[in-house]
Amino acid sequence: MTRLSIVHKTAYKYNRRVTLSYNEARMTPLTDGQQVVLESSLKVSPNQASVSTYRDYWGTRVTAFDMQMPHESLEVLATATVEVHRTERVAVEDDIVGWDVIASDKVQDEFSDWLPQSRLSGPGEEVLGIVPGVVEGKNPHEAALAVFAWMAGEMTYMKGTTGVTTNAEQAWSQRQGVCQDLAHLAIGALRCSGIPARYVSGYIHPRSSADIGETVAGQSHAWLEWWDGEWRSWDPTNHKPAGDYHVTVARGRDYRDVPPLKGILSGGGGSGLSVSVEITRLA
């Protein structure tokens, strides 16, 4: 078990005054079978914003706020304390379903959100031609691990070469990308094999050697989960399952379902953006 304190600050400084804006923030971690949110808050500045919360179709906690007054900046400060206790069980044969089960009407219906390619996960014709050879002769669990191993040999983590609209095919053509690109490509490869897969966004504490009470620069992060009889996680950036230093905020088909902050505004004329994530291990 790991207890983490997370402080995530996003600030926009507009070039010209904004007259009104409507926004959604997905920055509050989930409570599920592998983590518990002990406390959380989300503060918006200027503080005249009208704020409400709800859970979206995917189960993510969304803070919606609108600012119907002139403003020249916007700051969203999300804080949370989370206990993470991930237990990635070693896969045993009895846990793993066969391809016949995955192809069954029951599974196809139950996981219908996680099987079709999305706008960002489609890997392109080249990958579609490669993956069948990677997974041939393997059960669904072995096939997923083989996809991850193949990707590790082909893709390089590289900042600054992609953006939030980059899809899996574009990342593959460059053979590089950031965490969300690697997650999209892995998800696309799994889905084209018939394996249900979903995108996970959250935070990662980057240094397990940090002392208790030491604050470090954390990161917003992305990984994936796939189903082969039960849901399992994989972080293709770090080539391992998600662990106690991963904090889940949202799940969706791809990044478009889970952006930390999105909105529409009138005015502004462009803006400067600053984002910081600070994580402190408390236990």
Protein Blocks (a to p, Z undefined) as FASTA:
>chain_A
ZZdddddddddddfbdcfbdcddddfbccddfkbccfbdcdddddfkbccdddddfkopa
cddddddbdcfbdcdddddddddddddddddfklpccfklmmpmklmmmmmmmmpccfkl
ogbjklmmmmmmmmgoiafklmmmmmmmmmmmmpccdehiacfklcfklmmmnopacfkl
mmmmmmmmmmmnopacddddddddfbfkbcehiacdddddddddddehiacdddfknopa
cdfkbccfbdcfblmlmgfbdcddeejjpaadddddddddfZZ
